[in-house]
Amino acid sequence: MICGWARRCGGVLGAAALATLAALTLAGCGGDTAPGSATSGSTGPEPSTTVKPELPVYKEGAPRPIGAGSYVTGSNGFFSGLQLTIPPGWSATETDQGEIGLHPDARPDDALLLWKDMAAVVTHNRNKKVGHVRPDVGRSAEDLLDWLTTTSDFSVLSKPASVTYGPSITGTQLTIGVSETANFAWDDCPDNPRCAAILTDPEHWGTNFYAIGGDEVSRIFIGTVHYPEGDHTLFITLDTPNQDELATFARQAEPIIRSLRVPSRYTDN
C-alpha cells in the first residue's frame, strides 16, 4: 500500500505519508500482453501437496532481505495459503494481511505489490476527501477496470488486456499514469498537482491509500478468484518511477509472478 512518492499515503485528515519507497509494474512498455497464455476467464484456486516454509510476516516499514526460495503465506500473512517463489536479491517492505510489497535490491525504487479486495478512492483532495472509498464504484474486477479507464485523473498507457499468470490466475491488466490535467490539490505529494490516489484496502489499510505522482506508472492486474463462500479479487501491481523502467522491471519480476499459486480454500484474516 503506498503512494508512489511515499508508497502508502496518509489519510485525508492530513496525516503524513508513511513510507518512502517507490513502486512497481507487470509487463513491458509496448503493451499489456503478459507472459503466459493470454486468455479471458476467472482465476481458479489450485491445491498443492508440497509443504513450504511460511513467508515471514513484516509490518509496513524499511526493506528486509528475503531469502531466496519458495514460500506459503501463513495465517497472519497476505492471502493465507498463497504460494510464491522469490529469487535471490529481493527485499520486502510488507508481508502482512494487507499487502506483499517486494523490491529488487538493485532497483529499490521498483515495487511488486500484491493486494486483494481493493476499493476505488477519491483521486484528489479538492474536496478534502482524498483517499475516501467511492461508494459509487463497485469492487468487482469489471467495475474497477471501467473506473480506471474512464477517470480523467488517470492516463491509460496500455489498454486492458486479458492475461494468465501461473497455471490458473487469469484476469485483466492495464498500465496507468497520472494525466496532465490532474489537480491533486494537496502538497503532501511532491509532484502536486500531478498526483492521483487510486485504491485502498478498507479492511486493512485504515485511512491510507495507494497513489502515484509525476512520471510514475502503475501496471495493475486484477483477477477474480472463485470460492464457494464468494469471490475475491487479486491484484498484482508493478510500480516504477517512469514508463521506461517498466519493461526492465517487468522481466525481473516475472519469475515471482509466474510462481504464484492461489490457495484452494479461502481464509478470512
N, C-alpha and C positions, 0 to 999 in steps of 0.2 A: 504494500500500500504505500502511497507515496506521491509526491509531486515530482515532476521532472527536475525542478530546481531544488527540491529537498525531499525527494521520494514521497512519503505520505505527508500531505499538507495538514496544517492545523484547522480547527473548526471555525465556524463563522463568527464566533464571538471575539475573534482577534487573537486566538492562541497562536503562538509561533509555530512555524513548520518544524517537524520533529526530527528529521534525519538529514543527512547531506550526501546522498549518493546519487547516481544518475539512473538511466532507465534501460529498456530492452526492446527486442523485436524478433519476428519469426522468419520471414522469407526475404529474398533479395529485393533490391530496389526496382527491378524491372517489372515485377508483377507479383501477384499473390499466389501463384502456383507453388505449393509446398512440397517437400519431399514426401514420398508415399503416393499411393494411388489417389487421384482426385475423384472422389465420389460424393454424392449427396447422401443424406441419411442422418441417423442419430447414433450417438456414442453408446456402446454397449459394455456393461461390466464384464470383466474377464476373471475367472477363477485362477488360482495358482497354488501349486503344491510345494513350491520352493520356499524354504524358510530363510528370510533375510534379516539382517540386523536392523533395528529401528533407527530411523534418521533422528539425530539429536534435536531436541526442541529448544529453539532460541527465540526469545522475545525480540522485537524490533530494536536494532542497535548497530554497533560497529560490526564490520565484517569479521566472521570467524571462519578459519580454514575448515573445509570439509574433506575428509579423507576419501580418496577415490574408491569406488565400489558401488554395489547395488544395495538399495535400502528399501524399507517399507515404513510408512508413517504410522506412528502409534496412536494411542487413544487421546493423547494431548496434542497431537500434531495436526497438520493440514490434511483434510480429506482422509481420515483414518483408514489405513489399508492400501493407500496409493503406493505403487511401486515405481521406482526410478533408479537410474544408474548415473552416477556423477563421475566424470573423468578427472584426472589429476589437474590441479591448478585452479580450483574453484573455491569460493568462499560464500557463506550465507549471511545475510543481514536479518533474516527472519525465517522461522520454520514452524511457527505455532498454528493455532486453529485458523487464523485469519489470512495467512499467506505463506508461500515459499518464495523467498527472494534470493536468487543466486547471481553471483557476479564472477567473471573470469578474473583471476588475479592480475593478469597482464592488461586487462581493459576494465578497470573498476567502475568506469562511468557507464558501462553497458550492463543491463539487467534482464534476467529472465524471471518473470513473475508468474506464479500460479495462484489463481483465485477461484472461488466458486460462489454461485448465487449472488451475483452483484446487482446493484441498482443504479440507474441513471441519477445524476445530481444536477442541480442548478450550476451552470457553467461559469458564471461570473458573479461579481459582488455588487452590481449596480443597485440592487435592492437589499443589500446586506444579507443575502441568503445563500451565498456561495457554498456548495457542498451539501445543501439540504437535498434529501431524497425527493425526486419528482414523482408525485402520485399519479400524474397523467401518462407516465411511460411504464409499460408493463415490464416484467422481469424475465420474460421468455427470450430465447436467443433471437427469435424473429423480431420482437418488439425492440430490443436493444439495437439490433443491426439497422433497423429502419430509422431509429433515432440518431445513431451515429452518422448515417449517410445523409440526413436532412437538416442537421443543426448547423446554423451559419457560423458558429464559433470554431467549427472543425473544417479542415481541408482534407478531402479524401484523396490520398496519394496513390493508393492501389485499391481498385474496386473489390467488393466482396467476391470471394471465390470459395468453392467447396473443396475441402481437403480432408485427408485422413492422416492421423499420427498414430504410431504404434500399430498394432494389428486391428484396432477397432474403434479408435477415438475419432469420430467423424464430426464435421461441423463446418463453420464458415469463418474465414478470416479476412481482414482488411487492414490497411495501413492509413493512419490519420496523422495530421499535424495540426498546428494552430493556424486558423485563417488570418489573412492580412487585416480583416475587418474586426477581429476580436477586440473587445473592450472589457478587460478583466475588472478594472476599477478597484484594485486593491494592491498597494505597494508591497504586500507580502511576497509577491512574485517579482524577482529582479528584472524580468522581461516585460513587466507591466507597461502597456496594456495588453501585450500579445501573449496571453496565457489563457488556459481553459481547463476547468475542472471537468472530470469525465465520469468516474464511477466511485462507488463506495460499497463496503460490505456492512450493511446496517446491523448485523448480528455481532460483529467482532471489532469494528473499527471505531465505534463511538462517533465523534464529530469529525474524524479525519476522512480524507478522500484522496483519490488519485488524480493528478493533474499534470499537464505538460506546459512548457513555455518556450518561446523563441523558436529556434530551429529544431527543437526536439521532436522526434517522431515516435509513434507507438503502433506496433503491429499487434493487433488483438485477434485471437482465435476464440470463438465461442462454440462449444459443443454441448449437446444435451445428453445427459446420462439418465437412462430409464431404470427405475427401481419399482418394485411392487407398491411401495409406500408413496411413490410420487417421483417426479422428475427433478433433476438438479442440473445446473449449468456449470460447466468447467471452462475457465478462462486461461489461456496460455498467451502471455503478453511479452513481447520483446520491446525494450525501450532503449533508444540510443540518442546521443546528443544531436545527431543530424542524419539526414537520409543517406549520405554517402557511407556512413558507418554501418548501416543496417545490413547490407548484403554480407559483409565480412562477419559480423556478429552472428547472423543467422546460421552461417555454416558452422561456426564454433558451437552454437547452442543445439544444433540439430541432433547430435547423439543423445543428449539428455531428453529432448522432446520425443525422439523415436522410442526411447526406452519406457515411456510412461505406460502404466497399466492401471486402470481404474479398479477399485475393489468390487468384488461380486456382491457384497452386501453393504448397505449404507449405514454408517454410524453417525448419529446426530451429536456433534460435540461443539 
